[in-house]
Amino acid sequence: MEQYQRYVTDNKFMAEKENQILQSSKTNQTDASAIPKNNFTQSSRTTEFALDRSKSMSFDWSEFERVFATEFNSKGGFERLVSFLSEVSKIIAKYLKSERDINSKVLDFHHPHQLREMMDHCLYVDENPRDLEQLLSDCKETLKYCVKTAHPRFWNQLSTGIDIIGLVAEWVTAAANTNMFTYEMAPVFTLMEETVLERMRGLIGWRDGDGIFAPGGAISNLYAMLAARHVINPNIKQAGMMGSKKLVVYTSEQSHFSIKKAAVILGIGLENVISIPADNRGKMVVSELEKAVKQTLQQGNIPLMVNATCGTTVLGAFDPVSEIAPLCEQHDIWLHIDGAWGGSVLFTEKYRHLLKDIHRADSMTWNPHKMMGVQLQCSAIFLKKKGILSAVNQLGADYLFQKDKLYDTNYDTGDKAIQCGRHNDIFKLWLMWRSKIFVGNPEEERRFQASTRTGQC
Ligand SMILES: Cc1ncc(COP(=O)(O)O)c(C=O)c1O
């Protein structure tokens, strides 16, 4: 309701501004200050905006409908839809082919003001609907200036390449356009999520446990810290951090900044994130971690979580989990594995040893959108124990998560999440997994390593 009101208020504001603009353009005194600041950055646009609006007062919305909806249902509409989609496929196929041309540029770089000028003919959004031909041209134009992530000279250890099965899966996902918050909204994808999460937990070495797909590794790390905090003090959910003792997080100086960010978001505070030195290969020095934990205890504060990064962002180092785990077990500290990047080595016989003992951890972040080459975004947080995600996040909104539905509402995974609506990130991973990765098959592993460049770590 509040949002709706804000929407109405915003629209009123826009309408008032537009009226002012119309009045001033009628009297030939366009007042730039009358235009909401965030609309356009260039003053030339400002003038165009004012003039366009004055022309389009009797705008016909049925134009819009004709192009995007009803036409496909009318006589011959299906054929037109098929030909439109095949035109898009051709554009994509040509792009994918040209992307792999080693003689082409990885990026046709231009400064923002230049690019704005070069795309001037199509960047503008206004109330005039463009026809499908124009939109096809817009698609081509857009791809022209993108970074070619499947180019042989595009080298990024975190995410790279275009997997065709993943691409097709993204199309199907968009066609289904379902929201992952409840089983009734996404029955098939909910089951796929359950199946794949279970399979991935199996690779971590957990028979049971919990997990959820999240929008990226940073958010997955936030989930882990949130869960750790809930286990140590469930009251915080109700009472907030005010009465809490200082909670301390340990992470190597080479770890990803999202650990610090999570501490900021959760009210733990940056000064309570202890940066543990790393050795010259980028691995956490466990004796330094030990010292830091001792100091926390001496100060009467609470060691909350150790983050062991498996696959650090810059050096690709793997913190020694086998040495860190006993320390965490001794002091009852939550052990989180940030395997956002390196988690995927679980798929290879050759490198799996880098993640030895990760089953001793309490949680793990793992991004299939990194080393596995699944299209962005695809990231999951795993927990060894079931029930914590629900306990900390569940609020039971009764318009969405009713308990008297005609199916097992444990399949309504949405209330375990910190978001409401959730994108379907599972289908592309599921389809890709079915198409290629087979642990233990040397030929598959070789291809996986070649395609993901695991061979370099
Ligand atoms: C080790 C590590 N953790 C977490 C992240 C954050 O992942 P995302 O960009 O998906 O939020 C990254 C990204 O670079 C990373 O390298």
The ligand as a Tripos MOL2 file, in Angstrom:
@<TRIPOS>MOLECULE
LIG
   16    16     1     0     0
SMALL
NO_CHARGES

@<TRIPOS>ATOM
      1 C1         35.9060  -15.3140   -3.3010 C.3       1 LIG1
      2 C2         34.7210  -14.5160   -3.6980 C.ar      1 LIG1
      3 N1         33.6700  -14.4390   -2.8770 N.ar      1 LIG1
      4 C3         32.5730  -13.7370   -3.1830 C.ar      1 LIG1
      5 C4         32.4940  -13.0340   -4.3590 C.ar      1 LIG1
      6 C5         31.2590  -12.2500   -4.6700 C.3       1 LIG1
      7 O1         30.5060  -12.8920   -5.6540 O.3       1 LIG1
      8 P1         29.4010  -12.1220   -6.5000 P.3       1 LIG1
      9 O2         30.1100  -11.1880   -7.4080 O.co2     1 LIG1
     10 O3         28.6680  -13.2000   -7.2030 O.co2     1 LIG1
     11 O4         28.5240  -11.4050   -5.5160 O.co2     1 LIG1
     12 C6         33.5640  -13.0750   -5.2510 C.ar      1 LIG1
     13 C7         33.5020  -12.3290   -6.5030 C.2       1 LIG1
     14 O5         34.4650  -11.9720   -7.0850 O.2       1 LIG1
     15 C8         34.7070  -13.8350   -4.9220 C.ar      1 LIG1
     16 O6         35.7710  -13.9150   -5.7300 O.3       1 LIG1
@<TRIPOS>BOND
     1     1     2 1
     2     2     3 ar
     3     2    15 ar
     4     3     4 ar
     5     4     5 ar
     6     5     6 1
     7     5    12 ar
     8     6     7 1
     9     7     8 1
    10     8     9 2
    11     8    10 1
    12     8    11 1
    13    12    13 1
    14    12    15 ar
    15    13    14 2
    16    15    16 1
@<TRIPOS>SUBSTRUCTURE
     1 LIG1         1 GROUP 0 **** ****
